[in-house]
């Protein structure tokens, strides 16, 4: 079982460049999430998708965009990268948003913006 | 605002017991989760509490008091592989998870 797969694992960008982080899950989960994790801070939600074709902003959406065209894929785009976006990004999925549904995380994507 | 507090770092000895506390102030409550995260890896689910009381799962137990906004994770018979960060997260009234910064647990032989 692959679970949640993120690509790339590592990326270095220059300020102003754009890129897309890819996330795929094979568990037929309805909900998918993008978080960023910074030292000394809790995971912060960037965007989430409760179901295929729908997306909603989380706590820190500025500078990012997302798309959920297929149930198994959730893409995170950085339109014009800034050093403040240097972080570890985690994609996660769950059967549905409510209740005791546990998040399954991908291995993370470490992004450095110079 | 919403807030989750946990100690930044704790140290314990192999074979001992350690309790990691978590206090929270959130808009609504729909459950509390504990996740384990080894350095450089993804968080993995440990436990879930939605009612007051103790949930036991092998060497790990988690306690919840909703009236006090308080939870703890109890780890018994500590092993070196338990060295990790432990993340407390509360699901608020909108079913969004609010995360604490995590407690780094260091196990010494």
Interface residues (C-beta under 8 A of the other chain):
Chain A: X40 X41 X42 X43 X44 X45 X58 X90 X97 X98 X99 X100 X102 X103 X104 X105 X106 X107 X108
Chain B: X4 X8 X30 X31 X33 X35 X40 X41 X42 X43 X44 X45 X48 X50 X87 X89 X95 X96 X97 X98 X99 X100 X101 X102
